[in-house]
């Protein structure tokens, strides 16, 4: 069975390197961006679990900056993005594991990274509007 | 939540008539649950209060629109006589969302301002120039913009930075920032109308990045617009908060007449 997670990463790295061959910080860019997409994915699951009262996971609330936006951003980052950032780093970039992943999954032609990313971005926005309307 | 205020009222029956008044009022800062210290209030009240029913409400609102919070009063009524030993706590929770349009033009105006700034700043992402921060010779701060895109160097080793690359980094951060704040506020139940604007703008920015990263399609203006929007939102929030809590309104207390002296 093919691992969808590694297929996504292999396609993401190959596509990014193809379209931005001169970007030297591609590892950091992809780690940051894909971790953020995973955070949005996790957020979608989170709010619908909460809405349907299946599981209400407490939200972390940080209060260290003036105003609320930086605090909200930091709270979101800690609760939703940071776990995936750590996971992605160790599963993909640590010890250059992406080399083996690309060797194993790089031949797949379907553009999983593009499809997954667009789906998550759109689903997150639709969920935000729908959840805000229903609650 | 900038601009949100609270006020607390009390009333009780003193055997002759209802007595009512305001305990305290002010600006709500970051707290979703707002705690008010009523100890000094009860010290002042001790001469009148006789231990009968006491009602306390805490309200949140903007301008003329107020919502009564769910107040709870703990502490025994009999202990009101011995106020020195009173251990009293009260809190109220009020969630205001989807109602802000009632409170009026403040948020709508803010939305228009941010939208305007975003459009005006969109061309930033197309700038091909570079800039320096110091002159290289002795490290003196000396910012300068090079329209030609000069990459630096020279005998004095001037370092330059590419505007477009810096802008790309800011844009990526702005995408994360605007989506992060919007989705956190929605999950937390503290969203306002502008939260959905944040979500929409952030999503557009993320989709623009996806198109660039994974399909090689460059969508002009979006990255710069999101960066300017995010920066404007953050600047407004931080400095509004600093102004409310540490600005001129705090210098003179409630004596507004001193502003004009």
Boltz contact constraints between the chains, C-beta under 6 A:
constraints:
  - contact:
      token1: [A, 15]
      token2: [B, 214]
      max_distance: 6.0
  - contact:
      token1: [A, 16]
      token2: [B, 213]
      max_distance: 6.0
  - contact:
      token1: [A, 19]
      token2: [B, 216]
      max_distance: 6.0
  - contact:
      token1: [A, 36]
      token2: [B, 176]
      max_distance: 6.0
  - contact:
      token1: [A, 43]
      token2: [B, 183]
      max_distance: 6.0
  - contact:
      token1: [A, 47]
      token2: [B, 187]
      max_distance: 6.0
  - contact:
      token1: [A, 59]
      token2: [B, 188]
      max_distance: 6.0
  - contact:
      token1: [A, 63]
      token2: [B, 30]
      max_distance: 6.0
  - contact:
      token1: [A, 66]
      token2: [B, 238]
      max_distance: 6.0
  - contact:
      token1: [A, 66]
      token2: [B, 241]
      max_distance: 6.0
  - contact:
      token1: [A, 66]
      token2: [B, 242]
      max_distance: 6.0
  - contact:
      token1: [A, 67]
      token2: [B, 237]
      max_distance: 6.0
  - contact:
      token1: [A, 67]
      token2: [B, 238]
      max_distance: 6.0
  - contact:
      token1: [A, 67]
      token2: [B, 241]
      max_distance: 6.0
  - contact:
      token1: [A, 68]
      token2: [B, 1]
      max_distance: 6.0
  - contact:
      token1: [A, 68]
      token2: [B, 30]
      max_distance: 6.0
  - contact:
      token1: [A, 69]
      token2: [B, 181]
      max_distance: 6.0
  - contact:
      token1: [A, 69]
      token2: [B, 234]
      max_distance: 6.0
  - contact:
      token1: [A, 69]
      token2: [B, 237]
      max_distance: 6.0
  - contact:
      token1: [A, 72]
      token2: [B, 181]
      max_distance: 6.0
  - contact:
      token1: [A, 72]
      token2: [B, 184]
      max_distance: 6.0
  - contact:
      token1: [A, 72]
      token2: [B, 185]
      max_distance: 6.0
  - contact:
      token1: [A, 73]
      token2: [B, 177]
      max_distance: 6.0
  - contact:
      token1: [A, 73]
      token2: [B, 180]
      max_distance: 6.0
  - contact:
      token1: [A, 73]
      token2: [B, 181]
      max_distance: 6.0
  - contact:
      token1: [A, 75]
      token2: [B, 184]
      max_distance: 6.0
  - contact:
      token1: [A, 76]
      token2: [B, 180]
      max_distance: 6.0
  - contact:
      token1: [A, 76]
      token2: [B, 184]
      max_distance: 6.0
  - contact:
      token1: [A, 113]
      token2: [B, 214]
      max_distance: 6.0
  - contact:
      token1: [A, 114]
      token2: [B, 214]
      max_distance: 6.0
  - contact:
      token1: [A, 114]
      token2: [B, 215]
      max_distance: 6.0
  - contact:
      token1: [A, 117]
      token2: [B, 210]
      max_distance: 6.0
  - contact:
      token1: [A, 118]
      token2: [B, 210]
      max_distance: 6.0
  - contact:
      token1: [A, 121]
      token2: [B, 203]
      max_distance: 6.0
  - contact:
      token1: [A, 121]
      token2: [B, 206]
      max_distance: 6.0
  - contact:
      token1: [A, 121]
      token2: [B, 207]
      max_distance: 6.0
  - contact:
      token1: [A, 125]
      token2: [B, 199]
      max_distance: 6.0
  - contact:
      token1: [A, 125]
      token2: [B, 203]
      max_distance: 6.0
  - contact:
      token1: [A, 128]
      token2: [B, 186]
      max_distance: 6.0
  - contact:
      token1: [A, 128]
      token2: [B, 199]
      max_distance: 6.0
  - contact:
      token1: [A, 132]
      token2: [B, 186]
      max_distance: 6.0
  - contact:
      token1: [A, 132]
      token2: [B, 191]
      max_distance: 6.0
